[in-house]
């Protein structure tokens, strides 16, 4: 299961993701659709910490990573879950 709570990402003064909450159950398929520039790729990049979120918590299975306190070892473990 993937759970996202309060995911926020800013680029300068522009807020791209503003408090995103999302739950995806094991085996569930999800499509992220929308016009160009609405944060779809940024959401995916934040999910695996290619872009570090400014705030929020990402949980994949038993692993929980809080953007406010994420340590390099946690980020590496998260990336291993999303590879």
N, CA, C and O of each residue as an XYZ file, in Angstrom:
332
protein
N       0.831     -1.178      0.000
C       0.000      0.000      0.000
C       0.881      1.248      0.000
O       1.939      1.285      0.629
N       0.427      2.243     -0.704
C       1.093      3.549     -0.727
C       0.139      4.559     -0.107
O      -1.032      4.634     -0.480
N       0.646      5.327      0.831
C      -0.156      6.359      1.478
C       0.645      7.658      1.486
O       1.805      7.684      1.898
N       0.019      8.718      1.031
C       0.648     10.043      1.006
C      -0.240     10.984      1.809
O      -1.456     11.009      1.618
N       0.355     11.744      2.692
C      -0.386     12.703      3.510
C       0.309     14.058      3.486
O       1.490     14.174      3.812
N      -0.447     15.083      3.092
C       0.033     16.457      3.167
C       1.228     16.783      2.298
O       2.020     17.661      2.640
N       1.375     16.085      1.168
C       2.551     16.285      0.310
C       2.517     17.673     -0.323
O       1.559     18.044     -1.001
N       3.580     18.423     -0.085
C       3.692     19.785     -0.597
C       5.050     19.958     -1.262
O       6.074     19.524     -0.734
N       5.042     20.598     -2.429
C       6.288     20.904     -3.144
C       6.169     22.296     -3.738
O       5.190     22.628     -4.406
N       7.195     23.105     -3.475
C       7.247     24.466     -4.004
C       8.510     24.635     -4.834
O       9.560     24.072     -4.523
N       8.387     25.412     -5.880
C       9.537     25.857     -6.658
C       9.531     27.373     -6.561
O       8.758     28.043     -7.247
N      10.395     27.912     -5.708
C      10.377     29.352     -5.464
C       9.071     29.741     -4.797
O       8.697     29.163     -3.777
N       8.380     30.711     -5.360
C       7.110     31.162     -4.789
C       5.910     30.408     -5.357
O       4.771     30.689     -4.984
N       6.156     29.452     -6.257
C       5.070     28.688     -6.877
C       4.876     27.362     -6.146
O       5.797     26.549     -6.065
N       3.676     27.152     -5.619
C       3.338     25.881     -4.984
C       2.779     24.957     -6.050
O       1.728     25.232     -6.629
N       3.483     23.858     -6.310
C       3.091     22.919     -7.362
C       2.187     21.826     -6.794
O       1.187     21.461     -7.411
N       2.537     21.309     -5.626
C       1.712     20.321     -4.926
C       1.344     20.931     -3.580
O       2.221     21.376     -2.839
N       0.059     20.957     -3.259
C      -0.405     21.665     -2.070
C      -1.214     20.734     -1.169
O      -2.437     20.650     -1.289
N      -0.528     20.042     -0.274
C      -1.215     19.196      0.699
C      -1.906     17.984      0.098
O      -3.047     17.687      0.451
N      -1.234     17.281     -0.804
C      -1.816     16.125     -1.489
C      -1.969     14.954     -0.518
O      -1.027     14.596      0.188
N      -3.165     14.363     -0.490
C      -3.443     13.125      0.237
C      -3.850     12.078     -0.788
O      -4.670     12.351     -1.665
N      -3.275     10.873     -0.681
C      -3.546      9.816     -1.661
C      -3.303      8.464     -1.018
O      -2.306      8.270     -0.322
N      -4.218      7.526     -1.251
C      -4.049      6.140     -0.820
C      -4.195      5.238     -2.028
O      -5.154      5.357     -2.790
N      -3.237      4.330     -2.202
C      -3.280      3.346     -3.277
C      -3.097      1.978     -2.632
O      -2.062      1.703     -2.026
N      -4.102      1.128     -2.766
C      -4.055     -0.214     -2.179
C      -3.186     -1.135     -3.017
O      -2.980     -0.895     -4.207
N      -2.680     -2.185     -2.394
C      -1.889     -3.190     -3.107
C      -2.724     -3.768     -4.249
O      -3.881     -4.142     -4.052
N      -2.135     -3.839     -5.435
C      -2.814     -4.376     -6.607
C      -3.684     -3.379     -7.348
O      -4.154     -3.670     -8.449
N      -3.906     -2.219     -6.773
C      -4.730     -1.196     -7.409
C      -3.918     -0.475     -8.478
O      -2.731     -0.204     -8.293
N      -4.563     -0.170     -9.588
C      -3.922      0.598    -10.656
C      -4.512      2.001    -10.661
O      -5.723      2.187    -10.540
N      -3.639      2.967    -10.803
C      -4.055      4.366    -10.742
C      -3.479      5.108    -11.931
O      -2.322      4.899    -12.296
N      -4.279      5.974    -12.538
C      -3.808      6.851    -13.611
C      -3.812      8.285    -13.088
O      -4.779      8.734    -12.473
N      -2.735      8.980    -13.338
C      -2.640     10.390    -12.967
C      -2.755     11.176    -14.261
O      -1.857     11.143    -15.103
N      -3.863     11.880    -14.411
C      -4.111     12.601    -15.655
C      -4.352     14.082    -15.363
O      -4.757     14.460    -14.264
N      -4.096     14.897    -16.365
C      -4.331     16.325    -16.237
C      -3.529     17.079    -17.272
O      -2.651     16.514    -17.924
N      -3.832     18.356    -17.422
C      -3.123     19.175    -18.402
C      -1.642     19.324    -18.066
O      -1.216     19.071    -16.939
N      -0.885     19.730    -19.043
C       0.539     19.994    -18.872
C       0.743     21.043    -17.780
O       0.026     22.041    -17.716
N       1.728     20.800    -16.929
C       2.072     21.783    -15.909
C       1.264     21.706    -14.631
O       1.301     22.637    -13.826
N       0.527     20.609    -14.419
C      -0.311     20.522    -13.220
C       0.302     19.694    -12.094
O      -0.353     19.465    -11.077
N       1.548     19.241    -12.256
C       2.237     18.577    -11.161
C       2.250     17.061    -11.196
O       2.643     16.431    -10.214
N       1.833     16.459    -12.299
C       1.810     14.987    -12.383
C       3.206     14.399    -12.220
O       3.415     13.517    -11.388
N       4.144     14.872    -12.994
C       5.521     14.362    -12.912
C       6.162     14.732    -11.583
O       6.929     13.946    -11.026
N       5.862     15.898    -11.077
C       6.408     16.313     -9.784
C       5.913     15.392     -8.678
O       6.680     15.045     -7.780
N       4.654     14.992     -8.725
C       4.119     14.050     -7.744
C       4.906     12.745     -7.775
O       5.297     12.229     -6.728
N       5.138     12.214     -8.963
C       5.883     10.958     -9.085
C       7.336     11.125     -8.649
O       7.899     10.233     -8.014
N       7.939     12.252     -8.984
C       9.330     12.500     -8.585
C       9.447     12.663     -7.063
O      10.440     12.244     -6.468
N       8.443     13.266     -6.442
C       8.451     13.395     -4.982
C       8.192     12.046     -4.313
O       8.722     11.773     -3.236
N       7.389     11.214     -4.942
C       7.081      9.901     -4.374
C       8.344      9.067     -4.185
O       8.450      8.323     -3.210
N       9.303      9.183     -5.108
C      10.546      8.414     -4.957
C      11.744      9.301     -4.581
O      12.895      8.875     -4.681
N      11.461     10.525     -4.153
C      12.471     11.470     -3.659
C      13.521     11.837     -4.696
O      14.659     12.140     -4.338
N      13.162     11.816     -5.971
C      14.033     12.432     -6.973
C      13.948     13.948     -6.833
O      14.927     14.655     -7.070
N      12.774     14.444     -6.446
C      12.586     15.819     -5.975
C      12.170     15.704     -4.518
O      11.212     14.998     -4.201
N      12.873     16.383     -3.636
C      12.522     16.295     -2.216
C      11.302     17.167     -1.935
O      11.320     18.361     -2.234
N      10.243     16.590     -1.366
C       9.071     17.399     -1.020
C       9.404     18.381      0.104
O      10.305     18.140      0.907
N       8.670     19.478      0.146
C       8.864     20.462      1.210
C       8.161     20.042      2.495
O       8.585     20.420      3.587
N       7.096     19.266      2.371
C       6.347     18.795      3.539
C       5.580     17.544      3.146
O       5.366     17.266      1.966
N       5.174     16.801      4.162
C       4.338     15.635      3.929
C       4.994     14.340      4.362
O       6.184     14.288      4.674
N       4.176     13.295      4.370
C       4.606     11.966      4.784
C       4.248     10.980      3.685
O       3.130     10.988      3.168
N       5.206     10.132      3.333
C       4.996      9.075      2.342
C       5.201      7.745      3.047
O       6.218      7.526      3.704
N       4.217      6.858      2.900
C       4.334      5.523      3.478
C       4.155      4.490      2.384
O       3.157      4.507      1.663
N       5.115      3.597      2.259
C       5.035      2.484      1.315
C       5.245      1.218      2.133
O       6.337      0.974      2.645
N       4.196      0.420      2.252
C       4.271     -0.764      3.105
C       4.556     -0.354      4.534
O       3.819      0.446      5.110
N       5.619     -0.894      5.114
C       5.989     -0.588      6.498
C       6.950      0.591      6.623
O       7.294      0.991      7.735
N       7.382      1.146      5.504
C       8.354      2.241      5.508
C       7.633      3.586      5.488
O       6.798      3.834      4.619
N       7.955      4.442      6.436
C       7.370      5.779      6.509
C       8.493      6.806      6.454
O       9.471      6.712      7.195
N       8.340      7.797      5.562
C       9.335      8.861      5.424
C       8.617     10.201      5.544
O       7.703     10.501      4.775
N       9.040     10.995      6.512
C       8.496     12.334      6.730
C       9.471     13.334      6.111
O      10.660     13.317      6.428
N       8.981     14.196      5.240
C       9.851     15.156      4.548
C      10.611     16.046      5.532
O      11.725     16.481      5.239
N      10.024     16.315      6.684
C      10.660     17.204      7.660
C      11.877     16.566      8.322
O      12.773     17.273      8.782
N      11.914     15.229      8.372
C      12.981     14.559      9.116
C      13.676     13.457      8.319
O      14.421     12.664      8.896
N      13.451     13.391      7.014
C      13.980     12.290      6.191
C      15.499     12.229      6.240
O      16.188     13.230      6.042
N      15.997     11.043      6.506
C      17.434     10.790      6.540
C      17.845     10.060      5.262
O      17.021      9.376      4.654
N      19.102     10.194      4.847
C      19.553      9.544      3.611
C      19.239      8.046      3.548
O      18.876      7.542      2.485
N      19.371      7.333      4.660
C      19.085      5.892      4.661
C      17.605      5.623      4.387
O      17.267      4.649      3.714
N      16.720      6.482      4.906
C      15.287      6.323      4.649
C      14.970      6.590      3.182
O      14.165      5.885      2.574
N      15.603      7.606      2.626
C      15.374      7.937      1.220
C      15.852      6.802      0.328
O      15.174      6.449     -0.637
N      16.997      6.230      0.632
C      17.507      5.096     -0.131
C      16.547      3.910     -0.050
O      16.272      3.266     -1.062
N      16.041      3.620      1.136
C      15.087      2.519      1.306
C      13.810      2.783      0.516
O      13.252      1.865     -0.085
N      13.346      4.029      0.513
C      12.148      4.390     -0.246
C      12.382      4.192     -1.734
O      11.522      3.660     -2.436
N      13.532      4.614     -2.215
C      13.847      4.449     -3.638
C      13.913      2.977     -4.024
O      13.534      2.605     -5.135
N      14.389      2.148     -3.119
C      14.423      0.705     -3.403
C      13.011      0.139     -3.527
O      12.783     -0.808     -4.280
N      12.071      0.714     -2.793
C      10.669      0.268     -2.871
C      10.002      0.715     -4.166
O       9.064      0.067     -4.630
N      10.471      1.810     -4.753
C       9.805      2.368     -5.935
C      10.531      2.062     -7.231
O      10.063      2.451     -8.301
N      11.661      1.375     -7.164
C      12.438      1.087     -8.375
C      11.731      0.091     -9.270
O      12.247     -0.261    -10.331
